[in-house]
Amino acid sequence: MVSESQFIAAERAATMPNPSATTQPSAPVSAPPIWTNIILFVLTFLAAAVLVPWYGIAHGYSVAAWVLFGVFLSANELSITAGYHRLWAHRAYEAHWSVRLVFMIFGTMALQNSAWAWCSGHRRHHLNVDDNELDPYSARRGFWFSHIGWMVREYPSGREDFTNIPDLRRDRMLAFQHRHYVLLAVLLNFGLPLAAGWLVGDVWGTFLLAGVLRLVLSHHFTFFINSLAHIWGSRPYTEENTARDNPVLAVLTFGEGYHNFHHIFAHDYRNGVRWWQWDPTKWLIGGLQYLGLTRKLKRTPPFQIQRALLAMQFARAQSSLARVAPTVTPSRISELHQHIAREYDSFLAAIADWAKVKEQWLTEKKRAVVEHWEHTSFQLRFQELEERLRLQRRRLRVLQSQLA
């Protein structure tokens, strides 16, 4: 029989546990309101809810206005997901200056603060996820707080501290954006929609759709990652934090909905790691690589992904076994325990083998004596180990179906 401590050890080997994830909700913190943000959120929401439909009924919107709405919304969201998030907050890849400039412009237009402030807060979120005192938008403080409440009051957890972004502070483009953020945000949010509307002959229709409605939807689609993506969905990779995978949110957030994967493998440029998972941000970054505009895309080794999935399956198999134990004969329970124990031993052996192969590969790489046939040999050994874990996941799924 596999002990609870063994399963916990496997989980910890496959994930990056955060002790703060078990932090209990603390008492509400009294904090003064941030009236600028409150007024902004209220007025833009009212305009989107009242003015946008009224104008549509009274005057109608041109096709060009709708097209520009889609273009600006996509540009804003992708500049946040591919730029602010995966490029600057997590350094998941490198980008040409022209791509960074586009991300800076449309990220500013998204009106979610400067890249310095956004990335600094996001790095603190990952470091202290679910810690009510240190996570700027801890989901354990409730949907409202994690969605928008953390931005309308001066909570201690949300105070700016740029000591965790020394790399971004050396970036002159981002330093310029931070210094002139308010002016740039106002010019872009008014200037671009009005100019685009003038070009297509529908100034006010374009401004309401591509300016007002675009801004409100862009805000809340992004905010869903801090709130719903920590409440609604599955946790196939880790239960050390509240982050969840949700394909519905992935559609709304341009691929950011696979949040459980992201929180355990934060430096991967992909969130939707499977080929069929909706992640246009991943496709954009990958597509730009073919044009020579992005490079050094970071990918989590498949073995590590399989290891995390299997660790969760073992933990859940043991929970299922404990649940059905009172309704199953002792001999059947013993048989199932032995089955899980064998699979678990195989799991640990695969992890040990992978570590040895990785160590050998790194040693050869450091010595710079790896010939082509040797490199191919290492890759084949890695692939064999990955296949072992894939087959084991299938066997565990069969076992779990028996315990259901």
C-alpha positions in Angstrom: 0.0 0.0 0.0 1.2 3.5 -0.9 1.3 5.9 2.0 -0.1 9.4 2.0 3.3 10.8 2.6 4.6 9.0 -0.6 1.9 10.6 -2.7 2.5 14.0 -1.2 6.2 13.6 -1.9 5.4 12.8 -5.6 3.2 15.8 -5.9 5.9 18.0 -4.5 8.4 16.5 -6.9 6.2 17.3 -9.8 5.1 20.7 -8.8 6.4 23.9 -7.1 4.5 24.0 -3.9 3.6 27.3 -2.3 3.0 27.1 1.4 1.1 30.4 1.3 -1.6 28.7 -0.8 -3.1 27.3 2.4 -3.3 30.8 4.0 -6.7 31.3 5.7 -8.8 34.3 4.7 -7.9 37.2 6.9 -10.2 40.0 8.2 -11.1 42.7 5.7 -8.5 45.4 5.5 -9.8 49.0 5.8 -8.4 50.9 2.9 -9.2 54.3 1.4 -10.9 54.3 -2.0 -9.1 55.1 -5.2 -11.6 57.5 -6.7 -9.9 57.8 -10.1 -10.3 54.1 -10.7 -13.8 54.0 -9.3 -15.0 56.9 -11.5 -13.3 55.3 -14.6 -14.9 51.9 -14.1 -18.3 53.3 -13.4 -18.4 55.8 -16.2 -17.0 53.4 -18.9 -19.4 50.7 -17.8 -22.4 53.0 -17.9 -21.4 54.3 -21.3 -21.1 50.7 -22.6 -24.4 49.6 -21.1 -26.4 52.7 -22.0 -24.9 54.8 -24.7 -23.7 52.0 -27.0 -27.1 50.2 -27.3 -28.9 53.6 -27.5 -26.7 54.8 -30.4 -27.1 51.5 -32.2 -30.9 51.6 -32.0 -31.1 55.3 -32.9 -28.4 55.5 -35.6 -26.9 52.1 -36.2 -23.3 51.1 -36.6 -21.4 50.7 -39.8 -19.6 47.5 -40.7 -16.3 49.4 -40.6 -17.0 50.4 -36.9 -17.6 46.7 -36.0 -14.4 45.6 -37.8 -12.4 48.3 -36.0 -13.9 47.2 -32.7 -12.6 43.7 -33.3 -9.2 44.9 -34.5 -8.7 47.2 -31.5 -10.0 44.6 -29.0 -7.7 41.9 -30.4 -4.7 44.3 -30.4 -5.4 45.3 -26.8 -5.8 41.7 -25.5 -2.9 40.3 -27.4 -0.7 43.1 -26.2 -1.6 42.2 -22.6 -1.3 38.4 -23.0 1.7 38.2 -25.4 3.3 41.5 -24.3 2.7 42.4 -20.7 2.2 38.9 -19.5 4.3 36.3 -21.3 7.0 38.6 -22.7 7.7 41.0 -19.9 6.2 39.5 -16.7 7.5 36.0 -17.3 10.3 36.4 -19.9 8.9 33.4 -21.7 10.5 34.5 -25.0 12.4 37.4 -26.6 10.9 39.8 -29.2 12.2 42.3 -31.8 12.0 45.9 -30.9 9.2 46.5 -33.4 7.0 43.9 -31.8 7.7 45.3 -28.3 6.8 48.7 -29.6 3.4 47.5 -30.9 2.8 45.7 -27.5 3.7 48.8 -25.6 1.3 51.0 -27.7 -1.7 48.8 -27.6 -0.9 47.6 -24.0 -1.1 51.3 -23.0 -4.4 51.6 -24.9 -5.8 48.7 -22.9 -5.6 51.0 -19.9 -4.3 48.4 -17.4 -1.4 50.6 -16.0 2.1 50.7 -17.3 4.1 47.5 -18.0 6.2 48.2 -14.9 3.2 48.3 -12.5 1.4 45.4 -14.3 4.4 43.1 -14.3 5.5 43.9 -10.8 2.1 43.1 -9.4 1.8 40.0 -11.5 5.2 38.7 -10.3 4.1 39.2 -6.7 0.9 37.3 -7.5 2.8 34.3 -8.7 5.3 34.4 -5.8 2.6 34.7 -3.2 -0.5 33.2 -4.9 -3.5 32.9 -2.6 -1.7 34.7 0.3 -4.3 37.3 1.4 -1.6 39.6 2.8 0.9 39.5 -0.1 -1.0 38.5 -3.3 -2.3 41.7 -4.9 -5.5 40.0 -6.2 -5.8 36.9 -4.0 -8.8 34.7 -5.1 -9.2 33.6 -1.5 -10.6 37.1 -0.7 -13.5 36.4 -3.0 -14.7 37.0 -6.6 -15.3 40.7 -6.2 -11.9 41.4 -4.7 -9.9 39.4 -7.2 -11.9 40.7 -10.2 -12.0 44.4 -9.6 -12.1 45.2 -5.8 -8.3 45.2 -5.4 -8.1 48.1 -7.8 -10.6 50.4 -6.2 -9.0 50.6 -2.7 -5.5 51.2 -1.5 -4.9 47.8 0.0 -1.3 47.2 1.4 -1.0 44.1 -0.9 -1.4 46.4 -4.0 1.2 49.0 -3.2 3.7 49.5 -6.0 7.1 48.1 -5.4 9.4 47.9 -8.4 12.3 46.0 -6.7 11.2 42.8 -8.4 11.5 44.1 -12.0 15.1 45.2 -12.3 15.2 43.8 -15.9 12.2 45.9 -17.0 13.5 49.1 -15.3 16.5 48.8 -17.7 14.2 48.8 -20.7 14.2 52.4 -22.1 11.0 51.8 -24.0 9.1 50.7 -20.9 10.7 53.5 -18.8 9.4 56.0 -21.3 5.9 54.4 -21.1 5.9 54.5 -17.3 6.9 58.2 -17.2 4.3 59.3 -19.7 1.7 56.7 -19.1 -1.3 58.9 -18.3 -0.7 61.2 -21.3 -0.2 58.2 -23.6 -3.3 56.4 -22.3 -5.5 59.4 -22.9 -4.2 60.1 -26.4 -4.5 56.5 -27.5 -7.9 55.8 -26.0 -9.4 59.0 -27.6 -7.1 59.6 -30.5 -7.0 56.2 -32.2 -10.7 55.4 -32.2 -11.6 59.0 -33.3 -9.0 59.0 -36.0 -10.1 55.5 -37.3 -13.7 56.6 -37.2 -12.9 59.7 -39.2 -11.1 57.6 -41.8 -14.1 55.3 -42.3 -16.7 58.0 -42.1 -18.3 56.9 -38.8 -16.7 58.9 -36.0 -19.1 58.4 -33.2 -20.1 54.9 -34.0 -16.5 53.8 -34.1 -15.6 55.7 -31.0 -18.5 54.0 -29.0 -17.6 50.5 -30.3 -13.9 50.6 -30.8 -13.4 53.1 -28.0 -15.9 52.6 -25.1 -17.2 49.0 -25.6 -13.7 47.7 -26.5 -12.2 49.2 -23.4 -14.9 47.7 -21.0 -14.8 44.2 -22.6 -11.0 44.3 -22.6 -10.9 45.1 -19.0 -13.2 42.4 -17.8 -11.8 39.7 -20.1 -8.5 40.3 -18.4 -10.0 40.6 -15.0 -11.6 37.2 -15.4 -8.1 35.6 -15.2 -7.7 37.0 -11.7 -11.2 36.0 -10.6 -13.0 33.2 -12.6 -9.8 31.4 -13.6 -9.2 30.8 -9.8 -12.7 29.7 -9.2 -14.2 27.9 -12.2 -12.5 25.0 -13.9 -10.3 21.9 -13.4 -6.9 21.4 -11.7 -5.2 18.7 -13.7 -1.6 19.7 -12.9 -1.6 20.9 -9.3 -3.8 21.6 -6.3 -1.2 23.7 -4.5 -3.1 26.9 -5.5 -6.6 28.0 -6.7 -5.7 28.4 -10.4 -7.8 26.4 -12.8 -8.0 25.4 -16.5 -11.1 26.6 -18.3 -11.5 26.3 -22.1 -14.4 28.8 -22.0 -12.3 31.5 -20.4 -9.5 30.6 -22.8 -11.7 31.8 -25.7 -12.5 35.1 -24.0 -9.0 35.8 -22.9 -7.0 34.8 -26.0 -5.6 31.6 -24.5 -5.1 32.7 -20.9 -7.8 30.4 -19.5 -5.5 27.4 -19.1 -4.4 28.9 -15.8 -3.7 25.8 -13.8 -1.0 24.9 -16.3 0.3 28.4 -16.3 0.7 28.6 -12.5 2.9 25.5 -12.4 4.8 26.2 -15.6 4.8 30.0 -15.6 7.8 30.5 -17.9 6.4 28.4 -20.7 5.3 30.7 -23.6 2.2 28.5 -24.0 -0.8 28.3 -21.8 -2.8 25.9 -24.0 -0.1 23.3 -24.2 -2.1 20.8 -26.3 -2.3 21.4 -30.0 -6.1 21.6 -29.9 -6.4 24.0 -27.0 -7.4 27.5 -27.9 -4.4 29.8 -27.4 -4.1 32.5 -30.1 -1.4 34.2 -28.0 0.7 31.1 -28.4 0.1 30.9 -32.1 1.0 34.6 -32.5 4.3 34.2 -30.6 5.1 31.0 -32.6 4.1 32.6 -35.9 6.3 35.6 -35.3 9.2 33.3 -34.7 9.0 32.1 -38.3 9.3 35.8 -39.4 12.4 36.2 -37.1 10.5 38.6 -34.8 10.5 36.4 -31.7 13.1 33.9 -30.5 14.2 31.8 -27.5 10.7 30.5 -26.9 10.7 28.6 -23.6 8.9 25.3 -23.5 8.4 22.9 -20.5 9.8 19.5 -21.3 6.9 17.0 -22.0 8.2 14.7 -19.3 7.7 17.4 -16.6 4.2 18.0 -17.8 3.4 14.2 -17.8 5.0 14.0 -14.3 2.7 16.7 -12.9 -0.4 15.1 -14.5 0.5 11.7 -13.1 1.2 13.0 -9.6 -2.3 14.4 -9.5 -3.7 11.1 -10.8 -2.0 9.2 -8.0 -3.3 11.6 -5.4 -6.8 11.3 -6.7 -6.6 7.5 -7.1 -5.8 7.3 -3.4 -8.7 9.6 -2.5 -11.0 7.5 -4.6 -9.8 4.3 -3.0 -10.4 5.7 0.5 -13.9 6.7 -0.6 -15.0 3.3 -2.0 -13.2 1.3 0.7 -16.3 0.8 2.9 -18.3 -0.6 -0.1 -15.6 -3.0 -1.4 -14.4 -6.4 -0.1 -11.0 -6.4 1.8 -9.5 -8.6 -0.9 -10.4 -6.2 -3.6 -9.1 -3.2 -1.6 -5.8 -5.1 -1.1 -5.6 -5.8 -4.9 -6.2 -2.2 -5.7 -3.6 -1.0 -3.2 -1.1 -3.4 -4.7 -2.0 -2.1 -8.2 -1.4 1.5 -7.2 1.8 0.6 -5.4 3.2 -1.0 -8.5 2.3 2.0 -10.6 3.7 4.3 -8.1 7.0 2.4 -8.0 7.1 2.6 -11.8 6.4 6.3 -11.6 9.3 6.9 -9.2 11.6 4.8 -11.3 10.8 6.8 -14.4 11.5 10.1 -12.6 14.8 8.7 -11.4 15.7 7.6 -14.9 14.8 10.9 -16.4 16.9 12.7 -13.9 19.9 10.5 -14.7 19.5 11.0 -18.5 19.1 14.8 -18.0 22.2 14.9 -15.9 24.2 13.0 -18.5 22.9 15.2 -21.2 23.8 18.4 -19.4 27.3 17.0 -18.6 27.9 16.3 -22.3 26.5 19.6 -23.3 28.8 21.5 -20.9 31.8 19.6 -22.3 30.7 20.5 -25.8 31.6 17.1 -27.2 28.1 15.9 -28.1 28.1 14.5 -31.6 24.9 14.4 -33.7 24.4 10.7 -33.1 24.8 11.2 -29.3 22.3 14.1 -29.3 19.8 11.9 -31.2 20.4 9.1 -28.7 19.6 11.4 -25.7 16.5 12.6 -27.5 15.3 9.0 -28.0 15.9 8.2 -24.4 13.9 11.2 -23.3 11.0 10.2 -25.7 11.0 6.7 -24.3 10.6 8.0 -20.8 7.9 10.4 -21.8 6.0 7.5 -23.5 6.3 5.4 -20.3 4.5 8.1 -18.4 1.8 8.5 -21.1 1.1 4.8 -20.9 1.0 4.9 -17.2 -1.6 7.8 -17.3 -3.8 5.5 -19.5 -3.5 2.7 -17.0 -4.4 5.0 -14.1 -7.4 6.3 -16.0 -8.6 2.7 -16.3 -8.1 2.2 -12.6 -9.9 5.4 -11.7 -12.8 4.3 -13.8 -13.0 1.2 -11.7 -13.1 3.3 -8.6 -15.7 5.7 -9.8 
